Each structure stands twice: as structure tokens, then as C-alpha cells.
Amino acid sequence: MGRDVALVCHCGELRGQVRDLSPQAGFRVVCDCDDCQAFARHLGAPGKILDGAGGTEIFQTSPARFSFERGELASMRLSGA
């Protein structure tokens, strides 16, 4: 059985949770692609997001586990691919 994890963005405008989260609920990866590195720079936080080799730790899980009580998600494209 997993646990619920609260989600809150830095400014507090987006709030939600990921339900029933456990190690078996997804996959942990370290991505070192150009887009992840560019996104960290776009956020102005490469030192907080990227590891020493330029990688970003990601836990990938199902969108069905997410719920949002406040705010909206936005997306961006950092490359032409």
C-alpha cells in the first residue's frame, strides 16, 4: 500500500496530490537530455534540479494518480523534436 504525497509549486498557485504512491507505482530514472537541462535553466534552478553530471531525477507514474485542487498545469516545448 502506498501513501498520498502533497504537491505544491514554489509560488503556491498549484496544489494537488499523488495518490497511493509507492516504489512499485512507477519508475525512477535519471535523465540527462538537453530538454531536462534546458528546463532546469529556464526555471533558474539548475543547481537544485541537476546532479553533478547534469542529470535530473524523475519518478514516472500514471497520470491517473494525480489530482489537483488548485491551479492549472502548463506545458512548454524546449526543442523542435
GIUR-V978325 format. One record per backbone hydrogen bond with DSSP energy under -0.5 kcal/mol. NH is the residue of the N-H (numbers start at 0). CO is the residue of the C=O. If there is no record, write none. Layout:
# GIUR-V978325
{{NH	CO} {NH	CO}}
This chain:
# GIUR-V978325
{{2	20} {4	17} {6	15} {8	13} {11	8} {14	12} {14	69} {15	6} {16	66} {17	4} {18	16} {18	64} {20	2} {24	21} {25	22} {26	59} {28	57} {30	28} {30	55} {36	32} {37	33} {38	34} {39	35} {40	36} {41	37} {42	38} {43	40} {44	39} {47	44} {48	44} {49	45} {50	54} {53	50} {55	30} {56	48} {57	28} {59	26} {59	57} {60	58} {61	24} {64	61} {65	62} {66	16} {68	14} {69	14} {77	75}}
